[in-house]
Amino acid sequence: MTTIIAIAAFIIIALVGWFIAEAKGKFVTYNNNEQEQAVLDQNKCSLEQNGYNELNIKDVIRTIATTGYSAV
């Protein structure tokens, strides 16, 4: 009987924790202020000027050594 109560208490605590985590993600939002937005815009412009492009996984695999080391 004690085991059933312990399992039920654990499930209830887990559900309450899950609800709090889900609610926190929906109700607590973060907005950048003006200074942070200016820094983000400045970084984006500098990356675009220097020719930065984001690689996908296929590009990364092509550019790294995935065939192994050849000693011969």
C-alpha positions in Angstrom: 0.0 0.0 0.0 2.9 2.4 0.8 4.4 1.7 -2.6 1.3 2.7 -4.4 1.0 5.9 -2.5 4.7 6.7 -3.2 4.2 6.0 -6.9 1.1 8.2 -7.1 2.9 11.0 -5.2 5.8 10.7 -7.6 3.5 10.9 -10.6 1.7 13.9 -9.2 4.9 15.7 -8.5 6.2 14.9 -12.0 3.0 16.2 -13.6 3.1 19.4 -11.6 6.8 19.9 -12.5 6.0 19.3 -16.2 3.1 21.8 -16.1 5.4 24.4 -14.5 8.1 23.9 -17.2 5.5 24.1 -20.0 3.8 27.2 -18.5 7.2 28.9 -18.0 8.0 28.6 -21.7 4.7 30.1 -22.7 4.3 32.9 -20.2 7.9 34.0 -19.6 9.2 35.7 -22.8 12.4 37.5 -23.4 12.7 40.5 -25.6 15.9 42.2 -26.7 16.3 45.8 -25.6 17.6 48.5 -28.0 21.2 48.0 -27.2 21.1 44.2 -27.7 19.2 44.6 -30.9 21.8 47.1 -32.2 24.7 44.7 -31.4 22.8 41.8 -33.1 22.3 44.0 -36.2 25.9 45.1 -36.2 27.1 41.5 -36.0 24.8 40.4 -38.8 26.1 43.2 -41.0 29.8 42.4 -40.3 29.2 38.7 -41.0 27.5 39.5 -44.3 30.3 41.9 -45.3 32.9 39.2 -44.7 31.2 36.6 -46.8 29.9 34.3 -44.1 27.5 31.7 -45.1 26.0 29.0 -42.8 26.9 25.5 -43.7 24.4 22.6 -43.6 25.5 19.1 -42.5 26.3 18.0 -46.1 28.7 20.9 -46.6 30.4 20.2 -43.3 30.8 16.5 -44.2 32.4 17.5 -47.5 34.8 19.9 -45.9 36.1 17.7 -43.1 38.2 14.6 -43.4 35.6 11.7 -43.2 37.6 9.2 -45.2 40.2 8.5 -42.5 44.0 8.8 -42.6 46.0 7.3 -45.4 49.6 6.6 -44.4 50.7 5.6 -47.8 
